[in-house]
Amino acid sequence: MAIVTQARTAKPQRPVTYERVYVWELGIRAFHWINAAAMTVLFLTGLYISSPTFSSTSGPNATPMMALVRLVHFAAAFVFAVALAWRLYFFFFGNQYSRSGFPAVWRSIWWKQLTRQSLDYLRLRFGHPHLEHNALAGLSYALCVIGLGWLQVFTGFALYSESNPGGIMDRLFGWVLPLFGGSFRTHMWHHLFAWGFLAFVIVHIYIVFLDSRQYRNGLISSMITGFKFRAREEDTDER
């Protein structure tokens, strides 16, 4: 008895093309890189200020090392503060993607998305790629970049105001010192916030490379060009 088998015909697949979408405006990209540079300078100079390593150069006209490092630190702090204000401007007046991921804690759908995306990352299960920030990314940026950023600005400028009691910086930020328990405690909080930034940067870089490898949608290059890519199924009959 002969056994006849019927070959299965493979289902034809539609060709997948990609469309380029302009996501990150120039102002957003500039903020990202200026912010990254300022944070790097602030962290490294802050380490030296908290624990000086190099001795001052010798000579009657030599500039003490600590004074030079503090000057660079405070200059980077002003750049960092302006960059945060710049980002706040684009939150209100930028394109739709500049407001993506905002932690809308009053909406139940936001909590559902946050829970699902958190569980997906823990299980290393990835859903569809996002052009914009998802709920988890938006929450981390709001807490670690914007939240910690402004805490660093206020505590840092409060400490800076101690060099000129009664001056403009003292009038603007002097109230922060008693709020945080005095100068020493404000120093400690300022250092703690800085280490929080470092933890965020490590996780941020890991997630960026992980998502870029998984989705291949131009995540890394988008912070240079502004463009990301999304898949679009194209009908074979279309020309």
N, C-alpha and C positions, 0 to 999 in steps of 0.2 A: 504494500500500500504506500503510495507516494504521498508525501506531506508537502503541501504547497504553502509557502510563506509569502506574505505580501509585504513588499518593502514599503517602509514609511517614507513619505515624501517630506523633506525638510521644509518647514514653514519659512517662506521668504522673509527676510528681515528688512525693515525700512532703513535706508541710510540715515545716519545721524550727523547732522551738521551743527555747528556751533555759531551762535551770534554773539557779537561783542557789545557789551553794555557799559556805558560810562557811569561809574558808581561813585568814585571818590573825587571830589572837586580838588582843584589845586590848593585851596586854603586848608582843606582837611589833610592832604598829603604833606603840606609844608608844616602844619602843626605836628604831625606824627614824627617827622625827622628832627625838627627843632626841639621838640619835647624830649626825644630820645637822647640827643646830644647834651641838652642841658641837664637831664637826669644823670647821665654818666659823669659829667664834670662835677655836679653837686655831690654825688656819692663819693667819688675819689677824693675830692678836696675835703669833704666832711670827715672821711676816715683820718686824714692827716691832722685836721683841727682837733679831733677827739684824742688822737695819739700821735704827737709829732715824732717823726723819725729822723729827718735830716736837720743838721744844725744850721744856724744862720751863717751866711757867707761873711767872710772877714773883710776888714777895710773900713775906713772912715765914711765912705759914701755908699756902702753896701746896704741893700734893702733886706731887712730880716725876712727869712723864709716864711714865717707864720703870717706876717703882714701881707706878703704877696699872695699866699694861698687864700687868705681871708678875702682879699680883694677879688680874686678870681671866683671864689665861692659866692660872694654877694652879687657880682655881675651876672653870673649864671642864674642866680635866684630871681633877679629882675627879668631876665629873658624868659625864665620858666613861668613867672606870674603873667607876663604879657601873652605868652602862648596859651595859657589857660583861658584868659579873657577872650583871645582870638577864637578859640574853640567854642566858647559859649556863644559868641556872635553867630558862628555858622550853624549852631544848633537851632537857632531861631530863623536865620535867613538863608541857610544853605538848601540844597536839594533834599528830596525825600529820604535819601540814604543817610544823610548827616544826622537824622533823628532816629535812625533805626536802632532797635534793641533797648530803647528807653524803658527802665523798669516800671511799668504801669502796674503797681502792686494792687491797685483797686479793681483790676480786671481779672476775672477768673480764668480767662483764656491764657493770660500771661503766666499764671501759676502752673497751668497744665503744660504749657510749652517748656517752662523752666524745669519742671519735674521730669518730663520725657527726655529732654536733651541732657540733663544731668545723668539719668540712668543709662542713656545711650553711650555716653562717654565712659562711664564706669564699666560697661559691658563691652566696650570697643565695638559697638554697633553704630553704623552711620546711616543717617537718613539722607534725604535729598539735600544737595548743596544750597546754601543761601547766598544771594547776592549781597544782602545787607547783613548787619549784625543780628544774630539770633538772641533769644531772651537771656541765655546763659552768658554770652559774650557781652551783651549790653549791661547786665548786672555787674560783671567783673570790672568793666571799664568805669562804670558809675562809681563803684566803691573804691577801686584801687587807683584809678587815674584822677578822676575828678575829686572824689572824697578825700583820699590821702593827699592829693595835690594841694588842695586848698588848706588842709590842716598844716602841711609843710610850709606853705606861704605865710600863714598867720603866725605860727610859732616861730618861724625863721625871722620874719620881720620884727616880731616882738623882741627876740634876742638881739637883733641888729640895733633896735632902738635904745638899748642900754648904753651904747657908745655915745649917745647925745641926749641926755635926760632933758625933757622939756621941748625937744625938737619936733619936727613934723612927724617923723616916724613914731616917736613916743606918743604923740597925741592920737595917731591913727591906730597903733597896735599895742600900746603900753598896757591896755586893759587885759590883754591875753595872759600876761604873766601871773597876776593874782588868780585868774580863772583856772590856770593849770597848776596852781599851788606854789608859785614863786619861780625864780630864775632857774634854780637847779632842776626842779621837776620838769620845767618846760624844756630844758636841755635834754632830759631823759626821754620825754615824749617825742621830741624832734628826732632823736636817734632811732627810737623804736619805729616811727613812721618810715624812716629811710630804709630800715631792714624789711619793712612790709613791701616797699617798692621793689626791693631786690627779689623777694619771693614771687611777686607778681610777674616780673620780667622773665624769670626762669620758666614759670608755667606758660606765660604768653608765647615765648619762643618755641617751646615744645609743641603747644597746640597748633601754632601757625604751620610748622613743618609737618605735623601729623595730618592736619586738614588739607594742606597743599598736596601731599602725596596721595591722599585718599580721593579727593574730588577733582584734582587737576583742572581747576577753573581759573587759574591765574591769580591765586590769592596773594602770593608774595609780590609778583610784578605789579599788581594793582596799586600798591602804595608808591609806585614810581610813575606808572603811566595813567592810572586812574580807571583802567578798563578791567573788567572781569568777563568771564565767558560762561554761557549756559547752553546746555544741549537743547536742540530743537529737532524733533522728528519731522522729516520732510516727506511728503507724499511722492511716491515714485512716478506718478503721472504728471506731476508738476514740472514745468520747464522754466 
